[in-house]
Amino acid sequence: MATVVVFGASGKVGQSVVNEAIRRGHKVTAVARDEAKLSKLSRKANAAAGDATSRDSVHSLADGADAVVVAVGGNDKKIWANSARTMIDALTKLGGSAPRLIHVGHGGTLEDGQGARVLDDPEFPNNMRKDALGQAEALDVLRAAKGNVRWTVICPPPVQLVQGKRRDTYRTGTDQPVQDGRGNMAMSTDDLAVAIIDEIDKAKHVNQRFTIGY
């Protein structure tokens, strides 16, 4: 059993991560800025108010945990880079006992066959570009982390996640999106959560960015 702290637990991805972690018997602290938004989560989760961009908040909640999942969102595109900086600072201060950091990234930061970022393609949806740029900055911050910080960025495909049927299966990739034989890219929120908890359980991508798809 692992102790898992989930920042952004009131969002769709965060809720799915909390549920999957509980399903596997892990001890979960579900975190949101407004604790009232966590009222619909399982009573097996410990609800807590917290902020992924507050060093004191992260340090307090992460102390003693095995893994911290950052699944935050918002209108400020700086939130992901700021949370990454905060996590690095707080986890560094926890020293060798610091938990692993699992950051939920954006598929727009992945690359096409020529090594260009997907988000830089003129056909990339404009309504997703701001978030993708913010997540690209967060990825750069994490890649520059030094010391004892053990981070992983997991990116869904560069399309909107769907509330589709859970398949309990996925394939992994590194820098390019995972596609099927027809070039389709897809992933449900629940199966993204499965991959996140798999990474916590198996630690296959420490200090790496990876992606998933069916």
Salt bridges, closest charged atoms under 4 A:
GLU20 OE2 - ARG23 NH2 2.90
GLU20 OE2 - ARG24 NE 2.76
GLU20 OE1 - ARG166 NH2 2.86
ASP51 OD1 - ARG33 NH2 3.43
ASP89 OD2 - ARG55 NE 3.09
ASP89 OD2 - LYS93 NZ 3.58
ASP120 OD2 - ARG117 NE 2.84
GLU137 OE1 - LYS78 NZ 3.21
GLU137 OE2 - ARG85 NH2 3.05
ASP168 OD1 - ARG166 NE 2.83
ASP175 OD1 - ARG143 NH2 3.95
ASP175 OD1 - ARG209 NH2 3.12
ASP198 OD1 - ARG24 NH1 2.70
GLU199 OE2 - ARG100 NH2 2.81
GLU199 OE1 - HIS205 ND1 2.87
ASP201 OD2 - ARG24 NH1 2.96
ASP201 OD1 - HIS26 NE2 2.82
